[in-house]
Amino acid sequence: MSAEELEKYETEMELTLYREYRDVVSIFKYVVETDRRFYLCNQVDVRARTENGDVFFEVSMTDAWVWDMYRPARFAKSVKVLTFKDVNVEELSVQEIEPPKD
């Protein structure tokens, strides 16, 4: 596979992922961003934990969708993330839930 073919494949995968996101965003209440992934979910709980003097975050999500074009199944019943980096949680409003039309 040439570099050009690989780039075309990845571009098509990203477009497919965006279309899926656009189709599912309206069924979720929260957007969660971690240093590695972007999630949509209906329940989220973020807890700061301390172990051996280090602080990390434990993020638990229920009914989640994961933005990851290499994952064969993006829907997950529950997700738990442990991270030392920032976590951003936003509640979607009705206006934000309406994705732009093509």
Rosetta blueprint (number, residue, H / E / L):
1 M L
2 S L
3 A H
4 E H
5 E H
6 L H
7 E H
8 K H
9 Y H
10 E H
11 T H
12 E H
13 M H
14 E H
15 L H
16 T H
17 L H
18 Y H
19 R H
20 E H
21 Y H
22 R H
23 D H
24 V H
25 V H
26 S H
27 I H
28 F L
29 K L
30 Y E
31 V E
32 V E
33 E E
34 T L
35 D L
36 R L
37 R L
38 F E
39 Y E
40 L E
41 C E
42 N L
43 Q E
44 V E
45 D E
46 V E
47 R E
48 A E
49 R E
50 T E
51 E E
52 N L
53 G L
54 D E
55 V E
56 F E
57 F E
58 E E
59 V E
60 S E
61 M E
62 T E
63 D E
64 A E
65 W E
66 V E
67 W E
68 D L
69 M L
70 Y L
71 R L
72 P L
73 A L
74 R L
75 F E
76 A E
77 K E
78 S E
79 V E
80 K E
81 V E
82 L E
83 T E
84 F L
85 K L
86 D L
87 V L
88 N E
89 V E
90 E E
91 E E
92 L L
93 S L
94 V H
95 Q H
96 E H
97 I H
98 E L
99 P L
100 P L
101 K L
102 D L
